[in-house]
Amino acid sequence: MANILGIFTAIILAVAAFVAVKNKARLENEIVNRDSELQSLSTSQGRLKAAQEDLKQLPIDRAESDAQAVTKTGEETQTREANDGLKSDIESKTAKISSNKQQLDGIREKTSEIGNTRELADKMKTMRVELEELDQSITDDEATLANLTAQNTSAQSEEKTRKDELDTFSKGESLPSLNTRIRNIYPAWGFVTLAAGNNGGVIANSTLAVLRDGETVALLLVTAVESRSATASIIPDSIGEDVTLIVGDRVVPGSKGAKKPTAN
C-alpha cells in the first residue's frame, strides 16, 4: 500500500512539475508579446505625432501652392500677349510681301511689253534696279517672316508648357519631369528628405513614388518644399515588409490612388 501511495505521489509531483514548466513558458511568451505591443505602440505614437505636424503644415503649403499658381498665371498671360504681338507682326509682313510681289509682277509684265527699243534703255535700267531692290526686299521680308514664325512657334510651345505646369499645380501634383533621389532617411520619424524642391518640380501635398529596378517600392507624401530640397512622409502601408529604403533611391511623381507594392 505504501508503494502505491509513493507511486501516486511521484506521478502527481511529475504532473505538477510539467504544468509549472508549461506555465513558465507561457508567461515568458506573454512577456515577449507585451514588449512587442509596447514597441508597436511607441512607433504608432511617433507616426501620429508626425502626422499631426504635417496637418499643421498643410495650410502653409497650400498658401505656397496658391502663390506659385498666381505666378504661373502671370507668366502665361505675358507669354500669350507676346504671342499675339508676333502674330500681328507676321500678318503685317505677309501683307507687305504680297504687295511687293504684285508690284514685281506688274514691272515684269511692263518690261516684257517694252522689247529692245533703244529709247527706253534708261527706263529699263531703272526698272531693273527696282526689280533687284524688290527682289532683295522680298528676300529680306521672307527671312523676317521665317524668323517671326519660328518665334511664334517657340512662344506657342512656351505657352503650352506654362499652361501644363499651371494645370499640374492646380491638381496638387508634382511636375511629370520630376526625377530626383532620396537624400536622407529618418526611419524613427517615418520621413525622408529629397534632393530636389520647387526648382525641380516638387509640389507640396503631392504623392511621389520610390522606384528601385523600375518597380515602385514605396509611396511618399510631400509635407514641405524649399527651392532645392523637400521633405516627404512615408505613406503607411505603402512599403513592403521586406523593403528598406536607402539613400539614393530614385523618386518620381506618383499617383494618390497607387496600391501597396507587392513583395517579391
Secondary structure, DSSP 8 states (H G I E B T S, - for coil): -HHHHHHHHHHHHHHHHHHHHHHHHHHHHHHHHHHHHHHHHHHHHHHHHHHHHHHHHHHHHHHHHHHHHHHHHHHHHHHHHHHHHHHHHHHHHHHHHHHHHHHHHHHHHHHHHHTT-GGGHHHHHHHHHHHHHHHHHHHHHHHHHHHHHHHHHHHHHHHHHHHHHHHHHHTT---TT--EEEEEEETTTTEEEES--GGGT--TT-EEEEEETTEEEEEEEEEEE-SS-EEEEE-TT-S-TT----TT-EEEE--TT-------
